[in-house]
């Protein structure tokens, strides 16, 4: 497996797990009163998982796939930009 494919796989897996993490944490923190912590929590959710706003049952499938794809694209961009920087230093 090439380094780029590994980066894409890791990026996709991390991105796909993030909505699951926020969903489980949301159930655990369901009864937290509205306040600063709640606002910070939801800001972090919407920042790291912009597809959280998808409604309905389709969100169970689409959210991890879209978020994972977004993180894989970001990983590819970072991998390529770091690779170019490393080559230019040599």
N, CA, C and O of each residue as an XYZ file, in Angstrom:
360
protein
N       0.852     -1.179      0.000
C       0.000      0.000      0.000
C       0.895      1.239      0.000
O       1.804      1.365      0.820
N       0.624      2.133     -0.918
C       1.429      3.346     -0.996
C       1.086      4.283      0.159
O       0.067      4.129      0.832
N       1.954      5.242      0.363
C       1.728      6.198      1.456
C       0.474      7.031      1.223
O      -0.250      7.347      2.167
N       0.217      7.385     -0.034
C      -0.985      8.170     -0.337
C      -2.248      7.367     -0.051
O      -3.193      7.891      0.540
N      -2.273      6.115     -0.458
C      -3.455      5.282     -0.181
C      -3.653      5.094      1.318
O      -4.781      5.097      1.810
N      -2.560      4.931      2.031
C      -2.661      4.790      3.495
C      -3.215      6.075      4.111
O      -4.063      6.024      5.002
N      -2.736      7.219      3.639
C      -3.248      8.499      4.143
C      -4.736      8.655      3.845
O      -5.501      9.127      4.687
N      -5.141      8.253      2.637
C      -6.562      8.329      2.280
C      -7.401      7.419      3.157
O      -8.477      7.812      3.608
N      -6.922      6.207      3.404
C      -7.656      5.262      4.240
C      -7.791      5.769      5.674
O      -8.872      5.718      6.260
N      -6.694      6.255      6.227
C      -6.737      6.780      7.596
C      -7.654      7.996      7.668
O      -8.444      8.117      8.604
N      -7.558      8.897      6.693
C      -8.431     10.068      6.673
C      -9.897      9.687      6.588
O     -10.733     10.261      7.286
N     -10.215      8.711      5.727
C     -11.600      8.279      5.599
C     -12.105      7.652      6.896
O     -13.214      7.952      7.338
N     -11.302      6.789      7.506
C     -11.736      6.120      8.736
C     -11.934      7.112      9.876
O     -12.911      7.021     10.619
N     -11.018      8.050     10.013
C     -11.165      9.070     11.064
C     -12.422      9.896     10.812
O     -13.204     10.146     11.730
N     -12.612     10.318      9.560
C     -13.795     11.116      9.226
C     -15.096     10.369      9.409
O     -16.107     10.966      9.776
N     -15.086      9.052      9.155
C     -16.308      8.264      9.311
C     -16.621      7.997     10.779
O     -17.785      7.818     11.138
N     -15.610      7.968     11.621
C     -15.821      7.684     13.047
C     -16.276      8.931     13.810
O     -16.951      8.815     14.833
N     -15.917     10.108     13.325
C     -16.251     11.340     14.043
C     -17.753     11.520     14.264
O     -18.138     11.856     15.384
N     -18.641     11.317     13.259
C     -20.077     11.458     13.548
C     -20.574     10.431     14.564
O     -21.471     10.723     15.356
N     -20.002      9.247     14.543
C     -20.383      8.222     15.525
C     -19.972      8.679     16.923
O     -20.742      8.551     17.875
N     -18.766      9.208     17.041
C     -18.278      9.717     18.328
C     -19.182     10.820     18.865
O     -19.589     10.782     20.026
N     -19.502     11.815     18.011
C     -20.360     12.912     18.452
C     -21.764     12.428     18.797
O     -22.385     12.941     19.727
N     -22.262     11.452     18.059
C     -23.590     10.911     18.363
C     -23.641     10.219     19.709
O     -24.581     10.420     20.477
N     -22.635      9.401     20.003
C     -22.586      8.714     21.303
C     -22.418      9.729     22.417
O     -23.094      9.645     23.443
N     -21.521     10.691     22.224
C     -21.324     11.712     23.250
C     -22.579     12.558     23.439
O     -22.879     12.981     24.555
N     -23.312     12.805     22.360
C     -24.562     13.554     22.460
C     -25.601     12.829     23.300
O     -26.328     13.455     24.072
N     -25.674     11.496     23.149
C     -26.586     10.726     23.998
C     -26.155     10.764     25.456
O     -26.998     10.845     26.349
N     -24.854     10.708     25.703
C     -24.363     10.741     27.085
C     -24.574     12.111     27.730
O     -24.805     12.202     28.936
N     -24.495     13.162     26.937
C     -24.639     14.522     27.466
C     -26.015     15.114     27.203
O     -26.173     16.335     27.195
N     -27.006     14.267     26.989
C     -28.338     14.723     26.602
C     -28.959     15.670     27.623
O     -29.641     16.620     27.239
N     -28.742     15.436     28.894
C     -29.391     16.229     29.939
C     -28.548     17.388     30.447
O     -28.871     17.983     31.475
N     -27.481     17.714     29.745
C     -26.662     18.855     30.147
C     -27.464     20.135     29.920
O     -28.028     20.329     28.843
N     -27.521     21.017     30.936
C     -28.300     22.252     30.762
C     -27.679     23.152     29.686
O     -26.474     23.119     29.438
N     -28.530     23.942     29.067
C     -28.079     24.872     28.034
C     -27.144     25.892     28.677
O     -27.478     26.510     29.688
N     -26.004     26.053     28.091
C     -25.026     26.991     28.633
C     -23.795     27.034     27.750
O     -23.830     26.628     26.589
N     -22.707     27.530     28.316
C     -21.468     27.688     27.563
C     -20.936     26.345     27.070
O     -20.511     26.236     25.920
N     -20.954     25.321     27.928
C     -20.454     24.004     27.518
C     -21.263     23.441     26.367
O     -20.704     22.860     25.437
N     -22.569     23.608     26.422
C     -23.435     23.112     25.360
C     -23.150     23.818     24.037
O     -23.121     23.180     22.984
N     -22.943     25.115     24.088
C     -22.637     25.863     22.864
C     -21.283     25.445     22.291
O     -21.141     25.304     21.077
N     -20.299     25.249     23.150
C     -18.982     24.810     22.688
C     -19.087     23.421     22.076
O     -18.482     23.150     21.038
N     -19.845     22.547     22.709
C     -20.025     21.186     22.199
C     -20.622     21.215     20.791
O     -20.090     20.572     19.886
N     -21.712     21.946     20.595
C     -22.377     21.959     19.298
C     -21.561     22.696     18.248
O     -21.619     22.349     17.068
N     -20.798     23.711     18.657
C     -19.885     24.353     17.707
C     -18.829     23.369     17.221
O     -18.495     23.350     16.036
N     -18.297     22.545     18.139
C     -17.304     21.533     17.766
C     -17.921     20.477     16.856
O     -17.273     20.016     15.916
N     -19.156     20.092     17.123
C     -19.836     19.104     16.274
C     -19.976     19.639     14.855
O     -19.621     18.949     13.900
N     -20.488     20.855     14.703
C     -20.721     21.415     13.373
C     -19.423     21.763     12.655
O     -19.393     21.798     11.425
N     -18.359     22.019     13.394
C     -17.075     22.311     12.775
C     -16.412     21.047     12.245
O     -15.885     21.048     11.133
N     -16.431     19.974     13.021
C     -15.751     18.739     12.623
C     -16.632     17.813     11.791
O     -16.127     16.891     11.150
N     -17.929     18.046     11.795
C     -18.847     17.211     11.024
C     -19.946     18.096     10.417
O     -21.068     18.134     10.922
N     -19.613     18.809      9.327
C     -20.598     19.741      8.752
C     -21.841     19.049      8.197
O     -22.866     19.700      7.996
N     -21.767     17.749      7.949
C     -22.921     17.023      7.420
C     -23.880     16.589      8.528
O     -24.824     15.843      8.270
N     -23.649     17.044      9.746
C     -24.514     16.705     10.879
C     -25.936     17.207     10.647
O     -26.875     16.670     11.235
N     -26.113     18.195      9.830
C     -27.431     18.794      9.599
C     -28.334     17.964      8.694
O     -29.489     18.337      8.488
N     -27.849     16.856      8.151
C     -28.685     15.991      7.313
C     -29.761     15.361      8.193
O     -29.455     14.823      9.258
N     -31.003     15.424      7.761
C     -32.122     14.906      8.555
C     -32.544     13.518      8.092
O     -32.256     13.096      6.972
N     -33.223     12.837      8.972
C     -33.866     11.573      8.628
C     -32.951     10.365      8.721
O     -31.812     10.439      9.180
N     -33.502      9.256      8.264
C     -32.782      7.987      8.345
C     -31.606      7.936      7.380
O     -30.643      7.206      7.617
N     -31.672      8.699      6.302
C     -30.577      8.704      5.336
C     -29.283      9.226      5.955
O     -28.196      8.947      5.448
N     -29.394      9.985      7.052
C     -28.207     10.520      7.720
C     -27.339      9.412      8.305
O     -26.122      9.569      8.407
N     -27.951      8.297      8.688
C     -27.172      7.202      9.272
C     -26.151      6.651      8.291
O     -25.086      6.188      8.700
N     -26.460      6.695      7.011
C     -25.541      6.200      5.992
C     -24.723      7.344      5.392
O     -23.508      7.227      5.235
N     -25.384      8.436      5.063
C     -24.709      9.529      4.364
C     -23.681     10.259      5.213
O     -22.611     10.614      4.718
N     -23.990     10.487      6.480
C     -23.107     11.295      7.311
C     -21.701     10.700      7.434
O     -20.734     11.415      7.173
N     -21.538      9.428      7.819
C     -20.172      8.886      7.874
C     -19.490      8.827      6.509
O     -18.285      9.060      6.409
N     -20.253      8.517      5.454
C     -19.649      8.444      4.119
C     -19.172      9.816      3.638
O     -18.047      9.949      3.157
N     -20.011     10.818      3.766
C     -19.633     12.157      3.311
C     -18.527     12.752      4.172
O     -17.596     13.367      3.652
N     -18.626     12.573      5.478
C     -17.593     13.111      6.362
C     -16.267     12.390      6.125
O     -15.210     13.020      6.106
N     -16.324     11.065      5.945
C     -15.110     10.307      5.661
C     -14.492     10.726      4.348
O     -13.270     10.832      4.243
N     -15.315     10.964      3.345
C     -14.805     11.418      2.048
C     -14.168     12.796      2.159
O     -13.123     13.049      1.559
N     -14.786     13.679      2.918
C     -14.222     15.012      3.105
C     -12.863     14.932      3.802
O     -11.923     15.621      3.406
N     -12.754     14.102      4.830
C     -11.489     13.955      5.546
C     -10.440     13.272      4.668
O      -9.256     13.588      4.785
N     -10.839     12.345      3.791
C      -9.893     11.698      2.880
C      -9.347     12.709      1.878
O      -8.154     12.694      1.575
N     -10.200     13.583      1.364
C      -9.743     14.631      0.445
C      -8.785     15.570      1.156
O      -7.767     15.967      0.590
N      -9.104     15.927      2.387
C      -8.217     16.781      3.172
C      -6.877     16.082      3.430
O      -5.825     16.718      3.371
N      -6.913     14.774      3.714
C      -5.676     14.012      3.932
C      -4.839     13.958      2.665
O      -3.614     14.060      2.731
N      -5.483     13.798      1.508
C      -4.754     13.777      0.244
C      -4.101     15.133     -0.023
O      -2.953     15.198     -0.464
N      -4.831     16.205      0.245
C      -4.284     17.545      0.058
C      -3.071     17.761      0.964
O      -2.040     18.265      0.517
N      -3.193     17.382      2.224
C      -2.074     17.530      3.165
C      -0.905     16.656      2.744
O       0.244     17.096      2.785
N      -1.185     15.418      2.337
C      -0.131     14.503      1.906
C       0.615     15.064      0.704
O       1.846     15.052      0.670
N      -0.126     15.552     -0.278
C       0.503     16.103     -1.476
C       1.294     17.366     -1.158
O       2.405     17.535     -1.661
N       0.750     18.248     -0.340
C       1.450     19.505     -0.042
C       2.704     19.248      0.792
O       3.727     19.899      0.581
N       2.638     18.310      1.733
C       3.834     17.977      2.511
C       4.859     17.264      1.649
O       6.062     17.459      1.824
N       4.394     16.440      0.718
C       5.314     15.751     -0.187
C       6.046     16.718     -1.084
O       7.243     16.556     -1.322
N       5.349     17.727     -1.588
C       5.995     18.737     -2.421
C       6.978     19.563     -1.612
O       8.042     19.926     -2.115
N       6.640     19.860     -0.378
C       7.532     20.645      0.469
C       8.790     19.856      0.787
O       9.888     20.413      0.788
N       8.639     18.547      1.060
C       9.796     17.714      1.357
C      10.700     17.587      0.143
O      11.922     17.589      0.288
N      10.129     17.475     -1.052
C      10.929     17.350     -2.278
C      11.680     18.652     -2.567
O      12.813     18.625     -3.048
N      11.051     19.778     -2.276
C      11.709     21.058     -2.559
C      12.865     21.326     -1.607
O      13.780     22.071     -1.958
N      12.851     20.743     -0.416
C      13.936     20.931      0.548
C      15.164     20.102      0.192
O      16.264     20.414      0.649
N      15.004     19.058     -0.608
C      16.139     18.192     -0.930
C      17.060     18.785     -1.936
O      18.059     18.164     -2.300
